[in-house]
């Protein structure tokens, strides 16, 4: 399993993926993505200096629009417990399919127009400028003055979610709830915003 991840990380790096994009693609932390890229592909497995992490593989879900739809409906149902919203914002890249289907589901189920927006996190940027920030796309719905659901596939550290919450607040939006497929850190809120996840992963010991 580890060698497969190392191979995939090297392949993604060779295609120009940033460390953040590799982390997203493999559903691992940034530290794990860096570690994978530093390993030699044919080297025997080592147990030293390996970051503590869980590799999440949801290919069987991502390859099926029907399965994505059902999971998005479940995420929408959990989000509705927190009240009516105006905009669903997906965190690029893997949060976007869920957010798109959730916006559609909420509009049909609740009878109110639900818009879609997209957030591009700082970890996807190629530059090293410390002043860089994540950004909400201008090509989708505006969020100012709106109640917003934040959607991603996996919470690994909570850093990206915190980033989008602060970006929304800076733009005058009201984040209502964060919905994710998998929560790898077992947290109930970030910056006072509740987290709803279908699956929580806890490391014992």
Secondary structure as GFF3:
##gff-version 3
##sequence-region A 1 205
A	DSSP	alpha_helix	2	14	.	.	.	ID=ss1
A	DSSP	alpha_helix	19	26	.	.	.	ID=ss2
A	DSSP	alpha_helix	30	38	.	.	.	ID=ss3
A	DSSP	alpha_helix	59	62	.	.	.	ID=ss4
A	DSSP	alpha_helix	65	80	.	.	.	ID=ss5
A	DSSP	beta_strand	87	91	.	.	.	ID=ss6
A	DSSP	alpha_helix	95	110	.	.	.	ID=ss7
A	DSSP	beta_strand	115	120	.	.	.	ID=ss8
A	DSSP	three_ten_helix	122	124	.	.	.	ID=ss9
A	DSSP	beta_strand	135	136	.	.	.	ID=ss10
A	DSSP	beta_strand	147	155	.	.	.	ID=ss11
A	DSSP	alpha_helix	159	170	.	.	.	ID=ss12
A	DSSP	beta_strand	174	183	.	.	.	ID=ss13
A	DSSP	beta_strand	189	190	.	.	.	ID=ss14
A	DSSP	beta_strand	193	200	.	.	.	ID=ss15
###
